[in-house]
Every structure is written in C-alpha cells, then in structure tokens.
Amino acid sequence: MDVKIHVKIDKQDESIGIGDIQDMIKKIQEENPDREVFFDGDEYAICSRKR
C-alpha cells in the first residue's frame, strides 16, 4: 500500500486540538484530490493513500 505521511503530530503538544487536525486534513485533501487523507492513530500522523 502506498501510504504517505504528510504531518507527524507531537502527542505532547497540547496546543493542537481536534479542530486543528480536521483543518489540516481538509487542506491536504484539497491539495491532493486523488488521495484518501486520514489520521493514523498508530503513527499519530496525517497520512494519505491512493484511491
């Protein structure tokens, strides 16, 4: 599977909330319409894969 990590999020950074993560996902999705963008809880990162 072709998974690309776009943003790695620091678990200790309390300044990043769920709304911020949703905004990042939306922006990355707009920039990459051919990819499925998702939050990977194991990597604690915003990733994407080809549709």
matplotlib code that plots the C-alpha trace (Angstrom):
import matplotlib.pyplot as plt

x = [0.0, 1.3, 0.9, 2.4, 2.9, 2.1, 2.2, 3.6, 1.9, 3.6, 1.5, 2.8, 1.8, -1.4, -1.9, -3.1, -6.7, -9.1, -10.3, -6.7, -6.3, -9.5, -8.4, -5.1, -6.9, -9.2, -6.3, -4.2, -7.3, -7.9, -4.2, -4.3, -7.8, -6.5, -5.6, -7.6, -6.5, -6.8, -5.5, -3.3, -3.6, -0.6, 1.7, -0.1, 0.1, -2.0, -1.4, -2.8, -3.0, -4.0, -7.8]
y = [0.0, 3.4, 5.4, 8.9, 10.8, 14.5, 15.7, 14.0, 15.3, 15.5, 13.7, 16.0, 19.3, 20.3, 23.3, 21.1, 20.2, 18.0, 21.1, 21.8, 18.2, 18.4, 21.6, 20.1, 17.0, 19.3, 21.3, 18.3, 16.7, 19.8, 19.8, 16.0, 15.2, 11.9, 10.6, 9.5, 11.5, 10.1, 10.3, 7.3, 6.8, 4.4, 6.8, 9.9, 11.5, 12.7, 10.3, 9.6, 6.7, 6.5, 6.0]
z = [0.0, -0.9, 2.3, 2.5, 5.8, 5.4, 9.0, 12.1, 15.2, 18.6, 21.2, 23.9, 22.1, 23.9, 21.6, 18.7, 19.1, 17.0, 15.1, 14.0, 12.9, 10.9, 9.3, 8.3, 6.8, 4.8, 3.4, 2.5, 0.8, -1.2, -2.3, -3.1, -4.6, -6.0, -2.5, 0.5, 3.5, 7.0, 10.6, 11.5, 15.3, 15.4, 13.7, 15.2, 11.8, 8.9, 6.0, 2.6, 0.1, -3.5, -4.0]

ax = plt.figure().add_subplot(projection="3d")
ax.plot(x, y, z, "-o")
ax.set_aspect("equal")
plt.show()
